[in-house]
């Protein structure tokens, strides 16, 4: 499978949330994997801020390892039963 260019993916609120739910992680757990704060993940998911810099690259690496489809197709909305 070809590697995606991390910078080419627009990590918006819904895509960050979909990745986290795909992995069945809490915001705190995803933040720990990214080396950032839970509040930062929350701000990404509410659209207050967007991931940038190294966070974009790390999100891409995590997404690929989790076999999460992103980039060319939109992620499907996850059910409400997932961790918030």
C-alpha positions as CSV (number, residue, x, y, z in Angstrom):
1,X,0.0,0.0,0.0
2,X,1.5,3.4,-0.9
3,X,2.2,5.8,1.9
4,X,0.1,8.9,2.0
5,X,1.7,12.3,2.3
6,X,0.9,13.4,5.9
7,X,0.8,17.1,5.0
8,X,-1.8,16.4,2.2
9,X,-4.5,15.3,4.6
10,X,-6.7,18.0,6.0
11,X,-7.2,16.8,9.6
12,X,-10.4,18.5,10.5
13,X,-12.6,18.0,13.6
14,X,-14.6,15.1,12.2
15,X,-11.6,13.2,10.9
16,X,-9.7,13.4,14.2
17,X,-12.8,12.2,16.0
18,X,-13.4,9.4,13.5
19,X,-9.8,8.2,13.9
20,X,-10.1,8.2,17.7
21,X,-13.4,6.4,17.6
22,X,-12.0,3.9,15.1
23,X,-9.3,3.1,17.6
24,X,-11.8,3.0,20.4
25,X,-9.8,5.5,22.4
26,X,-10.7,8.3,24.8
27,X,-9.4,11.8,24.1
28,X,-6.9,11.3,26.9
29,X,-5.6,8.0,25.4
30,X,-5.2,9.5,21.9
31,X,-3.5,12.5,23.5
32,X,-1.0,10.2,25.3
33,X,-0.2,8.5,22.0
34,X,0.4,11.9,20.3
35,X,2.4,13.3,23.3
36,X,-0.1,16.2,23.7
37,X,-2.8,17.2,26.1
38,X,-6.4,15.9,26.2
39,X,-7.5,19.5,25.9
40,X,-5.7,19.8,22.6
41,X,-7.5,16.7,21.2
42,X,-10.8,18.2,22.4
43,X,-10.0,21.5,20.7
44,X,-9.3,19.7,17.4
45,X,-12.5,17.7,17.7
46,X,-14.6,20.8,18.3
47,X,-13.0,22.7,15.5
48,X,-11.5,25.4,17.7
49,X,-8.0,24.5,16.3
50,X,-6.7,22.1,13.6
51,X,-3.7,19.8,14.0
52,X,-0.5,21.2,12.5
53,X,3.2,20.5,12.4
54,X,4.4,17.3,14.0
55,X,0.9,16.5,15.1
56,X,-0.2,16.1,11.5
57,X,2.6,13.6,10.8
58,X,1.9,11.7,14.0
59,X,-1.9,11.5,13.2
60,X,-1.0,10.0,9.8
61,X,1.3,7.4,11.3
62,X,-1.2,6.4,13.9
63,X,-4.0,6.3,11.3
64,X,-1.9,4.0,9.0
65,X,-1.0,1.7,11.8
66,X,-4.7,1.5,12.8
67,X,-5.6,0.8,9.1
68,X,-7.9,3.8,9.2
69,X,-9.0,5.0,5.8
70,X,-8.4,8.8,5.4
71,X,-7.3,11.3,2.8
72,X,-9.0,10.3,-0.4
73,X,-12.3,9.3,1.1
74,X,-14.2,10.8,4.1
75,X,-14.4,8.7,7.2
76,X,-17.7,7.3,8.1
77,X,-19.4,8.8,11.1
78,X,-19.0,6.5,14.1
79,X,-21.8,5.3,16.4
80,X,-22.6,7.1,19.6
81,X,-21.7,4.0,21.6
82,X,-17.9,4.7,21.2
83,X,-15.9,6.4,23.8
84,X,-16.3,10.2,23.8
